[in-house]
Amino acid sequence: MVSNTTPTLAFHSPFAMDVVLSALRRGDWSLLDYVTELEAHFAEREPEIEAFVPENGRFNRLRKEAEQLLARYPDPEKRPLLFGLPIGVKDIFYVNSFATQAGSRLPQELFQGKEAEVVTRLRQAGALILGKTVTTEFAYFAPGPTRNPYKPTHTPGGSSSGSAAGVGAGLCLLALGTQTIGSINRPAAYCGVVGYKPSYDRIVKTGVIPLAPAVDTIGFFTPDAAGIAVAAALLCGGWQSVTQLPGKPVLGIPTGPFLKRANTEGLAHFELICERLRTAGYQVKSVPVMPDFEQIDDAHHTIVAAEAAQVHATWFSQYPELYHDKTAALIRRGQAVDALTLETALASREVLRHKLAKVMEAAQLDLWLSPPAVGSAPFGLDSTGDPVMNLPWTHSGLPTLSLPAGFNGQGLPMGLQVTGHWYGDEKMLAAAVGLERALQRLD
């Protein structure tokens, strides 16, 4: 049985990943009891949220895998870091013994490949695969059935819809996603969880169906920043943990045409957050940047379209009628992009990265702050929302983190997007722990 000294149903708690990991490793909690309690919670929430790809016998399988894990690691002192933690995996990752459909209607036999390296690493660390999470079609804009865990009449965002909603609904405490424009940071904000997009290429992408390889980035969702740091240490190449900073980071507001893309609600909440952080002792500077944002936006969308057309050339030639209209339009647009236009767009990534670095150095900034979405999650499921507030950070490859930052008047989560220096992920996450504490007062 679960110890009377440890609270049960920890997946209900918004900041419990470290508690769960410690309790399962030490044996303070029975792993099999934990799976049983999770099954009850899953039966209550999943039918409404639809975060996971349907699977017959999910919890029978999970119990068998939990039993095998217990037999492999009977000594609590020798259990790996993620021992017994059920995780979600976006359905564009290949996972042994799981079908991959990528949110599409194409024949499933097309999607065969070696298990994603990131999934294998998580398994080796003791994680259990709760299941595949729903993705938009091929991680673009055609939505799946997933609903927002706070208001099911609203979108959870995308393309990592199921991963964000699954963590937001307490169905799992860690879920993998990908971001090509805003597919981690935006749904994290909509679903009230932490979403982390590392610096470009810090996580190996083998075993993942690409959308636009030049900007695709693997990331993940957890309930809190501490959970992100645990997973990042396992998955990000060359990780050097930073547990304490010499002082509060200097924060920058990127004023100009980019920030103006947020709507009235998004800007008002962002201003409230910035004022709260100033009150908490942070230095927050307004810094003009990206006057050419429209060109940055155009370049990024050119890359996504052109590379999607390349990735899908064979499949689209064979099964054009099986693609959603939104995905088909992207591919057709990409087919019209000439080599020189694509080359210019690709080169603009590094140009932007260097420009941002110079501005940060001149203004002595440690982090950028911005809204993670133009506003709260839109009503309805036909759209996953606008990713424009995430686009320049993805284009430049800088690390970004979306932190929960209170709610709007309708009870929908709002967030804060934090962006660090190129390959400065460790310092960004260390700073995020303090920012998270300040933001919790907005709840």
Secondary structure, DSSP 8 states (H G I E B T S, - for coil): ---TTS-S-GGGSTT-HHHHHHHHHHTSS-HHHHHHHHHHHHHHHHHHH--B---TTHHHHHHHHHHHHHHH--SGGG--TTTT-EEEEETTB--TTS---TTS-S-GGG------HHHHHHHHTT-EEEEEE--SGGGSS---S---SS-TTB---SSSHHHHHHHHTTS-S-EEEEESSSTTHHHHHHHTSEEEE-STTSS--TTB--S-TTT-EEEEEESSHHHHHHHHHHHSTT-------SS---EEEEETTTGGGS-HHHHHHHHHHHHHHHHTT--EEEEE--TTHHHHHHHHHHHHHHHHHHHTHHHHHH-GGGS-HHHHHHHHHHHT--HHHHHHHHHHHHHHHHHHHHHHHHHT-SEEEE-SSSSS--BSSS-----TTTHHHHHHT--EEEEEEEE-TTS-EEEEEEE--TT-HHHHHHHHHHHHHHHGGG-
